[in-house]
Amino acid sequence: MIWERLISDKRYGKEDRHETRREMRTQFQRDYDRLIFSAPFRRLQNKTQVFPLPGSIFVHNRLTHSLEVSSVGRSLGNDSARALIGRHPEVPRSVFEPFGAIVSAACLAHDLGNPPFGHSGERAIISYFKEGQGARLRDYAAPDGDRLTEAQWNDIIHFDGNANAFRLLTHQFAGRRRGGFVMTYSTLAAIVKYPYASSLARKKAKFGFFESEKDAYLRIATELGIPGKEVEPGLYAYARHPLVYLVEAADDICYEVMDIEDAHKLRLLSDSQTKALLLAFFDAGTQERITREFTEVTDINEQIVYLRSCVINALEQACAAVFVDHEEAILAGTFEGSLIDHLPRHLLKAYRACEDVARQHIYACKDVVDIDLAGYRIIYTLLELMMEAMLSPDKAYSKLLISRVSKQYQLDAPRLYDRVMAVLDYISGMTDVYALDLYRKINGNSLPMV
């Protein structure tokens, strides 16, 4: 891969005309603005990150998480670009200068496809098709004889928020201008962490695009010169666009460090535990300097905030250095693992310690498990009812349910696969509160106030 080809401001859905505007914004900055003013992005404020949505103590939701990831991503992009400009005087500066804007926009978009209640929502969708009533769709034939193909079936039994984000940004929903959000090719490529179809998803069950968007990714990969390798007959796995590594690193940095801060706010971790975890990212001399500076900050919460900012800064600079140092392997498509995996030993050890604490004391705590249980039940029930309504649209109850669904979700599409995906589009686009409210109304536990 070569940088000059990888950075393209061509817009997906408007390939036939290149826009030249008399304004200071670049095309990649316009990507960022389109995302931040979009309804799907606003809905992230009411989607769970890890902990239940806030009561008296504010913790992160998907919106605040995405904004923070975007901020770190911008720094990663800018720092990497600055280093590469010095390393490659033969390449025009204009090739590297957009890195920060592209990465920050991709970071804004990386969670757009997540269903309500986070990973619990994903698990409920997968479980419905693998173990529940949805399993019958494997051998189901529509009245016109239409069936799901093997590739289409793999899409729904491995449903993943990453692939759904790419669908949201590129799919032409009813009533929407062509090409989804009409984003630039480089921004779209930068969000695809797993550039292969669901048929190649293995133990992790992660993949980058649904069958419905396979041609869209192929078009983008071809335009940007991203190579693909035929892994199985007719199934290709592509190299990552290099900027994916920066988007992934920004996400890794923010969720791990910010989960520790949220856990401290909720008193799942003590003051001393939290300080020890964050100070471990630094050598003895830096720890002494930071501790000395605490004399000027007496509030423990502010001390944790300061520590957290120091950790994020250290991880961001280290990840940018890893990216630049491994540029050749990244461009060759041979780089293995994430940027985090290649951190200097002391940073990686401290990062893994945070992962262990999060796994043992945060993700398994009662409040998180309770929201997982409730979210699973809500999404599973809504999916069960909406799928039945889609398959039997002439029933009286089906008509009532379908009447609630916006026309942009094509529940009457000609193909069975498109109708199934329309139901998943509808449910995954809900906020936690909307899904809960609809669940209560359907079960007769709530009525509109007169």
N, C-alpha and C positions, 0 to 999 in steps of 0.2 A: 504494500500500500504506500501511496505517496501523499504528503500533506496537501500539495496543490490540488489534488483531486478530491481528497476527503472533506475539504471545507468548501461547501457549495451552498449558495443562498437561493438556489432554485426551489420553488415551492411545490409541494405535492398537491396536485389538483389544479395547478395553474402552469403546467409545463409549457403550454403553448404561447405564453407571453411573459416576458421578464419586466417587472415593474421598476421604473426609475422614479424616485420621489424626491422632491426638493425639500428635504428635511434632514435633521442631524441624526436621527435614529438609523441604525443599520437594520438590515432585514432580520438579524438575529435578536436585536433588541425588540423588534416588533413581535417576534415569537413570544418573548417574555411578557410583553404587554397584553397580547391576546390571551395568554393563559391566565394572568392574574386578574383580568376583568371578566373571565368566563364563569358561567354558572356552575359547571362541574368543580372548578377550583374553589369557589365560595362554599360549596357543600362540604368540603373537607373540614370546615370548622365544626361540623357536627358529626364527625366520624372518629371513632376510638383509635388512639395510637396504641397504648398499652393499658393504662389505667382507665377506670370508668370516667366518663365526662365529669367535669369539676363541680364540686359543691362549694364549700367555703374555701377550699385550697385549689388553686389553679395549677393543673398539670397539662402536659402537652396533648394536643389533639393532632389529627392529620394535617391541619392547616398550619399550625405553628411549627410543626416538625418540617413540613415542606419548605416553609420560608427560611428556616434555619439551615436546612440542607442546601438551599439555593445560595445563601450567603457564603457558606463554606465552599461550595462548588465554584462560585465566582472567584474566590481567592485562589483555589487550586488551579483554575484555568489561567488566571492572570500570571501567577508565579511560574507555571510551566511554560507559558508562552514567552515570558521574559527570558527564561533560561535558553529556550530553543532558538530565539532570535539571535542570541549571542553565539550559539553553537552552529547555526546555519546561515551565515551571511549571504549565501548564494540563493536562499529562498526569500521572496518578497515578504517584508514585515506584515503586509496585509493578510497573509495566509495565517499567521499565528495570532494576530491581534484580536480576532473574534472569539478566541477560546473561552474567555471568561463569560461572555454573553451566551454562547452556545451551552456551556455546562450549567450555568445558572438557570436557563430556561428549561433544559432537560430535567434538572433537579426539581423544579416546580411541578413538572408533569409526572414524575416517577411514580407517584401514589394515586393518580387520578382514577385508575381502574380498580382500586380496592373496594370490595363490597362493605356494607355496614359491619361493625363489630370485628374488623380486622381479620386476622387469620382464622378466627372462629367462624366467620362468615364464609370464608373459602372452604373450610373443612365441611361445613354443612352442605354446601353446594356439591362438593365431591361425593360426600356420603350419600346424598339423595340419589345420585345416579349410579353409584357403585353398589349400594346396599339397600336402598329404599325403593319406593314406587317407580322412581326414574329408571331403574334397571330394565324395565320392560321395553324401554325405547331401543334397546340394543337390537331387538328382533321385531320392532313395531313397523308395520306398513301403514302409511296414510291411506285414506280412501282412494287416492289416485295411484297407489302403489309405490309412492316415494318412500325411500328408506335412508337411514343414516349410513354413510360410508364408514370404513374403519378409521380413516383419518378424522372424520367429523366426530365419531364416538370418542376418540382419544381426546379431542378438544374439551368435551364436557366432563369426562371423568378425571381430567387433570386441570380443571379450571384454575386459572392463575391470574392474580391482579396485574402482573407485569405484562402479559399478553393482552389483557383487557385494556390497559392504558394505551397500548399501541393501536388497538381497535378503536378506542374512543377518539383518538387523534386523527385517524385516517379513514374511518368508515363513513360512508355517505348515508347518514340516517335520513328518514323522510323529513322533508321540509328544511333540510340544512343545505347550505351551498356546497357545491361539489368538493370532494376531497377532505371532508371533515373540517379540521381547524385550519387547513391550508398552511401547514407549517413548513419550514425549510427542511430539505433533505438531511442536512447534517444534524439538526436538532432531533429529528425523528430517529435517526440512526443511533444517537447518543443515549436514548432511553432503553434500547434493546439489550438487556444484560445477557440474555440467553438466545442467541441468534439461530434458532432452529425450531422446527415445528413440534407439536405435542407428541407426534408419533416417535420422536427421539427422546422424549422425557423419560428419565430412568428413576432411580430411587428418590431423588429430590423432587421429582414431578414438576420441575421448572422448565419453562419454555418461553419463547419470545413473541410468537404470533400464532393466531388461530388460522385454520384452513381458509377462512374467508378473507384474511389479510396476507396470505402467503405471496400472492402476486405483487402486492404493494411493497412488501419487504424486498422481493427479488428486484423490483424496479429501482428501489433506493440503493441496494447493494451494487447493482450493475452500474448505476450512475456514479457512485462514489469509489468504485474500484475495490469493493470489499470481496475477497475471494471466498468461494464456497467449496466444500469437499463432499462428494457423494459417499455418505456413510452406509446407507442401505439403498437398494434399487429405488431410484426416484426421490430419495430423501437426502437433503443437503444440510450440512452444518456449516455455518459461516464463521469467519473470524469476527471478533468484536471490532466495532469502530473504536479507535484508540480512546476517544473521549469518554466512552462508557466507563473506563477504569476510574476516571476522575469523578464521574457521577456516583459510581458505586462507593468510592472512598468517602465522599462527602456524606452519603447516607450512613455508612458504617460508623464514621466518627460521631455523627450527631446522635444516632439512636443509642449507641452504647454509653456515651458520656452523659447525655441528657436523661436517660433512664435512671442513671445513678443519682443525678440531682433530684429528679422527681421522687425517687424512693426515699431520699433524705427528707424532702418536704413532707412526705406522708408518714414519716417516722418508721419506715420499714428498715432503714439503716440509721445507726447512731451517728452522732457528730464525729466520734473518733474513727469509726469504720469508714465513713465517707472521706474524711481527710486522708486516712492511710491509703485508700484506694487511689486517690487522685495524686497525692504526693509521690507515689511509687513511679510515676512517669518521669521523674527527674532525678538527676544525680544528687549526691550529698550536698554539694556546694549550692546548687539551685534550691534544694529543699530548705537549706538554712536561710537563704536570701528571702524566699517566699514567707517562711515562718516569721522572720524578722519584720517583714512588711505587715504582717497581721496585727502588729501592735497599733497600727493606724486604723485598723478595721476591727471594731469590737463585736459587731453583730455576727453571729455564727453563720447565718444564712448568706450574708454578704461575703464572708470568707470563702464559703463553698462556691459562690458565684465567681469570685476572683480566681480560685483554683481551677474551676471548670474552664474558664476562658483561657488560662495558661495551657491547660491540657489540649484543648482544641487547637490552639495556635501551634503547639509543638507537633501534633499529629498532622496538621495540614502541611506544615513545612516539610516534614519527613516524607509524606506521601507524594508531594510534588517532586522531591528529590528522587524518590524511587521511580516515578514516571519518567523523568528525564534520563536517569541512569539506564533504564531498560527500554529506551525508545526503539532501538533496533529490533529487539525481540517483539515488542508490541506491534510495530509496523509489519513485521514478518508473520504475525499471527501465531507465534510460538510461545508467547509469555504465558506462564501457568499461574493460576491462583489470582488473588486480588492484590492490590497495592499494600493493604494491611498485612498480608501474609509475608511481605518482604521488608517489613520495618526493621530497624536496628533492634538487636536482641532485647535491650532493656525496655524499649517502648512496647514491643510485641508481648513481652512477659506481663507488663502492667495492663495491657489491653485484654489479654486472655484472662487475667485475674478478675477484671470487671465483668467479662462474659460469664465466668463461673458464678460470681455472686448474683448476677442478674438471673441466671438459670435457676439457682437454688432458692433465692430469697425474694425475687421480684416477680418473675413470671409464674411462680407457683403459689403466690400469696392468695389469701382467701378472696379478696376483692377482684383480683384479676381472673381467678377461676370462676367466680360467680358471674362475671360479665361474659365469660366464654360460654358458660352453660346457658345463660339466658339468650345470648346472641345466636348460639347454635339452634336453639329451639325456635326462635322467631324466624330466622332465615329459612330453616327447613320447612316450617309450616307454610310460610308465604310461597315458597317455591312449589311445594306440593299442590297447593290450591291453584296457583296461576298456571302451572303446567297442565293440570286437568282442564282448566278453562280453555286453554289454547287448543288442546286436543279434542275437546267437545264443546265448541263455541255456540252450539244451538241450544244448549241447556239453559234454563232460566237463571240459575245461579251463576253460570259462566258469563252470561250476558251482563249481569250486574258487576262482576269483577272486571271484565274487559272494559266496561264503560268508564272505569276509573283511570285507565291507562292512556297516556298521551298518544296521539296519532303518530308521533315520530317513531314509536316502537311498533314495528310492523308485525303484529300478531297474526295477520292474515296473509303473510307473504306466501308466494307459490310453493317454495321448498320447505320441507319439514325442518331441515337444519336451520334455515333462516328464522323460522318461527321459534324454535328452541332458543336460539341466540337472542332473539328479541325479548324473550322472558328474562334471560340472564342480564341483558342490558338494563331492563327495567328495575330488577331487584338490586343489581350491583350499584346502580346509580342512586339508590335511596340513601338518606342519612340515617343514623342510628335512631333518632327520635321519630322520623317519619315511619320507619319500619316498625318500631314499637307501637306507634299510634295506630297504624293499619292493622297490625296483629291484634290489638285490643278490640278494635271495632269489628273485625271479622269474627272474633270469638264472643262478641256480645258483651264485653267487659267495659265498653266505653261507647257513649252516644254523643253526637254533636250537641253542644249547648244551644238551647233555644233562647 
